[in-house]
């Protein structure tokens, strides 16, 4: 696969890629902010979780498939496919009349995102001269961090002053510009032999991801964890995963070539992405709840609450990109991941007496700890592979990072919820006090609502906030585990750095 981008066209291509990453990475955060208004207008409170889940299922299942197809048939056509499907999905989402419709249209968006996100990075790796890649990788990582900040802020503004439909329609001008820039200025010539598509691998991978996501989303909510439905979904996930693993060892062109994981740099990069993602998403979800529910913060927008952490991540994402050509990947990842683990450890020491300044400092540490993984790991993951395998390598990394975050949200959500309800029962059983009628605290976000807090007596509210604080810090303590595993993976990374003489060498796996 040959790539030819004229020097004076490179800026246009990079601008198009950055816009596409901004659009795709901001989509979930901008939609999350608008969900309250959307549910209020369309109804379907019991189904609103599918709006996010449908997107994530489709995106995660598509990533490895489109990454492999881009290796076989060229990046550009699948980038164009991804951006067109994403924009079609966005238009449909804005026209939805029910939550079910919106969820279906979000799945279409997710298919586009599954092609767009990994292939955007792969095009950047293919097109950018190696001496400039470190700086640009840092810039791409910074865009990921900044989208987490501005997505919720923009979503809140659009929902309040324009209309929730425009959180989807805003993708159109961004997508059209990105489409035009990449379609016009990015040239690739592809020579390939006729290859067999791994249909069994694709079908079983999609089926396994769908079973797992549905089990995690429905378990403990729609159905009990030990119900036949949830056990059946987990059983389906295990069975389809086993068939997928078997199919990949037999396929001529597997969706995921497991021989890639023989290289120490590759498997450690994937392990870091997965486990650091699980720890970081836990902080992202529960810090806003702590600040609003325990400290009584007035900020109702997660973008503002998380601003210090996201700014920290932008700093190390940018620094990591610059340092890749100078020092080994492992020497960037080890100290930053130690900061993540220390940040999680300190977050686990918070209490209702903690000041907002202390919480902010701990957030900054956690942000500094995760930032480099956004920029460095993508480059480390492709380091030992020829250009013909970069799509599969990049998309598998993104798939496992998304899987880590999804499992993190679910597993640590279960831990927090169980701890909160157990301790709450103990608090009120000991005092003989009862909650006011109609107050349901099974969801910790419930006590963020000022109207609910106003109905709870002061001494009861004090018990609830103390219990909420304890359950969240208990969850942060558990989240230290994946953070430490990520540090261990960094310690055993091999010693490569971004170097023109060694990149693309070292892979000896076959089919």
C-alpha positions in Angstrom: 0.0 0.0 0.0 1.7 3.2 -1.2 0.7 6.6 0.2 1.5 9.8 -1.6 0.5 13.1 0.0 2.1 16.2 -1.5 3.9 18.3 1.1 1.7 21.3 0.6 -1.4 19.1 0.9 -0.3 17.5 4.2 -1.9 20.2 6.4 -5.2 19.7 4.7 -5.2 16.0 5.3 -4.2 16.4 8.9 -7.0 19.0 9.4 -9.5 16.6 7.9 -8.3 13.8 10.2 -8.4 16.0 13.3 -11.9 17.1 12.5 -13.1 13.6 12.1 -11.6 12.5 15.4 -13.1 15.5 17.1 -16.5 14.7 15.7 -16.4 11.0 16.6 -14.8 11.4 20.1 -17.1 14.3 21.1 -20.3 12.6 20.0 -20.9 10.5 23.2 -20.2 13.3 25.6 -22.3 15.9 23.7 -25.2 13.5 23.5 -24.9 12.5 27.2 -25.5 16.1 28.2 -28.7 16.3 26.1 -30.2 13.0 27.3 -32.3 14.5 30.0 -34.1 16.8 27.5 -34.3 14.1 24.9 -36.0 11.7 27.3 -38.3 14.5 28.5 -39.5 15.1 24.9 -39.5 11.5 23.5 -40.3 9.5 26.6 -38.8 6.1 27.2 -36.9 6.7 30.4 -36.6 2.9 30.9 -34.9 2.6 27.5 -32.6 5.6 27.4 -29.5 3.5 28.2 -29.8 2.0 24.7 -29.1 5.4 23.1 -25.5 5.0 24.3 -25.3 1.2 24.3 -26.4 0.9 20.7 -23.6 3.3 19.6 -21.0 1.5 21.6 -22.0 -2.0 20.5 -21.8 -1.1 16.8 -18.6 0.9 17.2 -16.7 -1.7 19.2 -17.8 -4.6 16.9 -16.9 -2.6 13.8 -13.4 -1.5 14.9 -11.4 -4.7 14.3 -13.4 -5.6 11.2 -12.9 -2.2 9.4 -9.3 -2.1 10.5 -8.6 -5.4 8.9 -10.6 -4.5 5.7 -8.6 -1.2 5.4 -5.4 -3.3 5.4 -6.8 -5.5 2.7 -8.5 -2.9 0.4 -7.2 0.6 1.3 -7.8 3.1 4.1 -9.4 5.9 2.1 -12.5 4.0 0.9 -13.3 2.9 4.5 -12.6 6.3 5.9 -15.1 7.8 3.3 -17.5 5.0 4.1 -17.2 5.7 7.9 -17.7 9.4 7.6 -20.7 9.1 5.3 -22.5 6.5 7.4 -21.7 8.6 10.6 -23.3 11.6 9.0 -26.3 9.7 7.7 -26.8 8.3 11.3 -26.5 11.9 12.6 -29.3 13.1 10.3 -31.5 10.2 11.2 -30.9 10.7 15.0 -32.1 14.3 14.6 -35.4 13.2 13.1 -36.1 10.4 15.7 -39.6 10.4 17.2 -39.0 7.8 19.9 -36.2 6.5 22.0 -36.3 3.2 20.1 -35.9 5.0 16.8 -33.1 7.1 18.3 -31.3 4.0 19.5 -31.5 2.3 16.1 -30.1 5.4 14.4 -27.3 5.6 17.0 -26.3 2.1 16.0 -25.9 3.4 12.4 -23.8 6.2 13.8 -21.8 3.6 15.7 -21.1 1.6 12.5 -19.6 4.8 11.0 -17.6 5.4 14.2 -16.2 1.9 14.1 -14.6 2.6 10.7 -13.8 6.3 11.4 -11.9 6.2 14.6 -9.2 3.5 14.0 -8.7 4.3 10.3 -8.2 8.0 11.0 -5.2 7.1 13.2 -3.9 4.6 10.7 -4.0 7.2 7.8 -2.1 9.6 10.0 0.6 6.9 10.7 0.8 6.1 7.0 0.9 9.7 5.7 3.0 11.6 8.2 6.8 11.4 8.0 8.1 9.6 11.0 10.1 12.7 12.3 6.8 14.6 12.6 4.6 11.8 13.9 5.4 12.4 17.6 4.2 16.0 17.5 1.1 15.1 15.6 0.3 12.0 17.7 0.4 14.4 20.7 -2.0 16.7 18.9 -4.4 13.9 18.2 -4.3 12.8 21.8 -4.9 16.3 22.9 -8.0 16.5 20.7 -9.3 13.4 22.5 -8.9 15.1 25.8 -10.3 18.4 24.8 -13.4 16.7 23.3 -14.2 15.4 26.8 -14.2 19.0 28.1 -16.0 20.8 25.3 -18.5 18.0 24.4 -20.6 18.4 27.5 -20.3 22.2 27.5 -21.4 22.4 23.8 -24.1 19.9 24.4 -25.6 21.9 27.3 -25.5 25.1 25.3 -27.1 23.6 22.1 -29.8 21.8 24.1 -30.7 24.9 26.1 -30.6 27.5 23.3 -31.1 25.7 20.0 -32.7 22.3 20.4 -31.5 18.8 21.2 -31.7 17.7 17.5 -28.7 20.0 16.8 -26.3 17.9 19.0 -26.6 15.5 16.1 -26.8 18.0 13.2 -23.7 19.8 14.3 -21.8 16.7 13.0 -22.8 17.6 9.5 -20.7 20.7 8.8 -17.7 19.1 10.6 -18.1 15.9 8.7 -18.5 17.6 5.3 -15.3 19.6 5.8 -13.4 16.5 6.9 -14.8 14.4 4.0 -13.8 17.1 1.5 -10.2 17.5 2.8 -9.4 13.8 3.0 -11.2 12.9 -0.2 -9.4 15.6 -2.2 -5.9 15.7 -0.8 -5.2 12.2 0.5 -3.9 9.9 -2.2 -3.2 6.2 -1.8 -2.5 3.6 -4.4 -3.2 0.0 -3.3 -2.0 -3.2 -4.8 -3.4 -6.3 -3.3 -4.0 -9.9 -4.0 -7.5 -11.3 -3.9 -8.0 -12.3 -0.3 -10.8 -14.1 1.5 -12.9 -12.2 3.9 -13.2 -13.9 7.3 -17.0 -14.0 7.5 -17.2 -16.5 10.4 -14.8 -14.3 12.4 -16.7 -11.1 11.7 -20.1 -12.7 12.6 -19.0 -14.3 15.8 -17.1 -11.2 16.9 -20.1 -9.0 16.4 -22.3 -11.6 18.1 -20.0 -11.9 21.1 -19.8 -8.1 21.6 -23.6 -7.7 21.3 -24.2 -10.5 23.9 -21.6 -9.0 26.3 -22.9 -5.5 26.0 -26.6 -6.5 26.4 -25.7 -8.6 29.5 -23.8 -5.8 31.1 -26.5 -3.2 30.3 -29.5 -5.2 31.3 -28.0 -7.1 34.3 -29.1 -5.7 37.7 -31.5 -3.3 35.9 -34.1 -5.0 33.6 -33.2 -8.5 34.8 -31.5 -10.0 37.9 -27.8 -11.0 37.4 -28.7 -14.7 38.0 -31.8 -14.6 35.7 -32.0 -17.0 32.7 -31.9 -14.0 30.3 -28.6 -12.6 31.7 -27.0 -16.0 32.1 -28.0 -16.9 28.6 -26.4 -13.7 27.2 -23.2 -14.4 29.1 -23.3 -18.0 27.9 -23.8 -16.7 24.3 -20.8 -14.4 24.8 -18.5 -17.3 26.0 -19.7 -19.6 23.2 -19.3 -17.1 20.4 -15.9 -16.0 21.7 -14.7 -19.6 21.7 -15.9 -20.0 18.1 -14.3 -16.7 17.2 -11.0 -17.7 18.6 -11.1 -21.1 16.8 -12.1 -19.3 13.5 -9.2 -16.9 13.7 -6.7 -19.7 14.0 -8.1 -21.3 10.8 -8.8 -18.2 8.7 -6.4 -17.2 5.8 -7.0 -13.5 6.6 -8.2 -13.3 10.2 -10.0 -10.2 11.5 -7.5 -10.3 14.5 -4.2 -12.0 13.8 -3.3 -13.4 17.2 0.3 -13.7 16.1 0.5 -9.9 16.5 0.3 -10.5 20.3 3.6 -12.5 20.3 5.4 -9.2 20.2 6.0 -7.8 23.7 5.6 -4.2 22.7 2.2 -4.9 21.1 0.6 -6.9 23.9 1.8 -4.6 26.6 0.5 -1.6 24.8 -3.0 -3.3 24.5 -2.9 -4.3 28.1 -2.1 -0.7 29.2 -4.9 0.7 27.0 -7.5 -1.7 28.4 -6.6 -1.5 32.1 -5.8 2.3 32.3 -9.0 2.9 30.4 -11.0 1.0 33.1 -9.4 3.0 35.9 -9.7 6.4 34.2 -13.4 5.9 33.2 -14.2 5.2 36.9 -12.7 8.5 37.9 -14.6 10.3 35.1 -18.0 8.9 36.1 -17.8 9.2 39.9 -15.8 12.4 40.5 -18.8 14.6 39.3 -21.2 12.5 41.5 -18.8 13.0 44.5 -18.5 16.8 43.9 -22.2 17.3 43.5 -23.6 14.7 45.8 -21.2 14.8 48.7 -19.6 18.3 48.6 -22.8 19.9 47.4 -21.2 21.5 44.4 -23.5 23.6 42.2 -21.9 22.6 38.9 -24.4 20.4 37.1 -22.3 20.0 34.0 -19.7 17.2 34.0 -17.6 19.1 31.5 -16.9 21.8 34.1 -16.5 19.4 36.9 -13.9 17.3 35.0 -12.1 20.3 33.5 -8.9 20.0 35.7 -8.6 16.2 35.0 -9.0 16.7 31.3 -6.6 19.6 31.1 -4.0 17.3 32.9 -4.6 14.7 30.2 -4.1 17.2 27.4 -0.7 18.2 28.9 0.8 14.7 29.0 -0.9 13.6 25.7 1.0 16.5 24.1 4.3 15.9 26.0 4.1 12.1 25.2 3.9 12.9 21.5 7.0 15.1 21.6 9.0 12.7 23.8 8.5 9.6 21.7 11.4 10.3 19.3 13.7 11.0 22.2 13.1 8.3 24.8 11.7 4.8 24.9 7.9 4.4 25.0 8.2 2.6 28.3 10.0 5.5 30.0 7.1 7.8 29.0 4.4 5.3 30.1 5.9 4.1 33.5 6.0 7.5 35.3 2.7 8.7 33.9 0.9 5.5 34.8 2.4 5.7 38.3 0.8 9.2 38.5 -2.6 7.6 37.5 -2.2 4.9 40.2 -1.2 7.5 42.8 -4.1 9.7 41.7 -6.6 6.9 42.2 -5.0 6.1 45.6 -5.5 9.7 46.7 -9.0 9.8 45.3 -9.8 6.8 47.5 -8.9 8.9 50.6 -11.5 11.6 50.0 -14.2 12.3 52.6 -17.1 14.8 53.0 -14.6 17.1 54.8 -12.2 17.2 51.7 -11.9 20.6 50.2 -12.6 21.3 46.6 -9.0 22.3 46.1 -7.8 18.8 47.3 -10.3 17.1 44.9 -9.0 19.3 42.1 -5.3 18.4 42.8 -6.1 14.7 42.8 -8.0 15.0 39.6 -5.1 16.8 37.9 -2.8 13.9 39.0 -5.2 11.3 37.5 -5.4 13.4 34.3 -1.7 13.7 34.0 -1.5 9.9 34.5 -3.8 9.0 31.6 -2.9 11.6 28.9 0.2 9.9 27.5 -1.7 6.7 26.8 -3.9 8.6 24.3 -0.9 9.6 22.2 2.0 7.1 22.9 0.2 3.8 22.8 -1.2 4.2 19.2 2.4 4.7 17.9 3.8 1.9 20.1 1.1 -0.5 18.9 2.1 -0.2 15.2 5.8 0.0 15.8 6.8 -3.5 14.8 4.3 -3.9 12.0 4.6 -3.3 8.3 2.2 -0.8 6.7 -0.1 -3.6 5.5 -1.0 -4.5 9.1 -1.3 -1.1 10.8 -5.1 -1.0 10.4 -5.6 -4.2 12.3 -3.0 -3.2 14.9 -4.6 0.2 15.6 -8.2 -0.9 15.5 -7.5 -3.8 17.9 -5.9 -1.4 20.4 -9.0 1.0 20.1 -11.3 -2.0 20.5 -9.6 -3.2 23.7 -9.5 0.3 25.2 -13.2 0.7 24.6 -13.8 -2.8 26.0 -11.8 -1.8 29.1 -13.8 1.3 29.6 -17.1 -0.5 29.1 -16.2 -3.2 31.6 -14.9 -0.5 34.0 -18.2 1.4 34.0 -20.1 -1.8 34.6 -18.0 -3.6 37.1 -17.2 -0.6 39.2 -20.8 0.6 38.9 -21.9 -2.6 40.5 -19.3 -2.3 43.3 -20.4 1.3 44.0 -24.1 0.6 43.9 -23.8 -2.5 46.2 -21.6 -0.7 48.7 -23.9 2.4 48.7 -27.1 0.5 49.3 -25.6 -1.9 51.9 -24.1 0.9 54.0 -27.2 3.0 53.6 -29.3 0.2 55.0 -26.9 -0.1 57.9 -27.0 3.6 58.6 -30.8 3.9 58.7 -31.3 0.5 60.4 -29.1 1.7 63.3 -31.0 4.9 63.8 -34.5 3.7 63.2 -35.0 6.6 60.8 -36.8 6.3 57.5 -36.4 8.0 54.2 -39.3 10.2 53.1 -41.9 8.4 51.0 -41.1 8.3 47.3 -37.4 8.8 47.7 -35.5 6.1 45.8 -31.7 6.1 46.1 -31.0 3.0 44.1 -29.3 5.4 41.6 -26.7 7.6 43.3 -27.3 10.4 40.7 -30.8 10.8 42.3 -29.5 12.9 45.2 -27.8 15.3 42.7 -31.3 16.7 42.1 -31.8 19.8 44.3 -35.6 19.2 44.5 -35.0 15.8 46.0 -32.4 16.9 48.4 -34.8 19.7 49.6 -37.3 17.0 50.7 -34.8 15.0 52.8 -34.3 16.1 56.5 -30.9 17.5 57.2 -29.7 14.6 59.5 -30.9 12.0 57.0 -29.2 13.9 54.1 -26.0 13.9 56.2 -26.2 10.1 56.5 -26.8 9.7 52.8 -23.9 12.0 51.7 -21.6 10.2 54.2 -22.6 6.9 52.8 -22.3 8.1 49.2 -18.8 9.4 49.9 -17.8 6.1 51.5 -19.2 4.0 48.6 -17.4 6.2 45.9 -14.0 6.1 47.7 -14.4 2.4 48.1 -14.9 2.2 44.4 -11.8 4.3 43.7 -9.9 1.9 46.0 -10.9 -1.0 43.8 -10.0 1.0 40.6 -6.4 1.1 41.9 -6.2 -2.5 40.8 -6.4 -2.0 37.0 -4.2 1.1 37.4 -1.5 -1.0 39.0 -1.9 -3.7 36.4 -1.3 -1.0 33.7 1.9 0.1 35.6 3.1 -3.6 35.6 2.4 -3.9 31.9 4.5 -0.7 31.3 7.4 -2.1 33.4 7.6 -5.2 31.1 7.3 -3.2 27.8 10.2 -3.7 25.4 12.7 -0.9 24.8 11.7 0.6 21.5 11.3 4.2 20.7 10.0 6.1 17.6 12.9 5.4 15.3 12.9 5.3 11.4 15.5 2.5 11.4 13.6 0.1 13.6 9.9 0.8 12.9 8.1 -1.8 10.9 10.7 -4.4 11.8 10.4 -7.3 14.3 7.1 -8.8 13.3 7.6 -12.4 12.3 4.1 -13.8 12.7 2.2 -15.3 9.9 -1.3 -16.6 9.2 
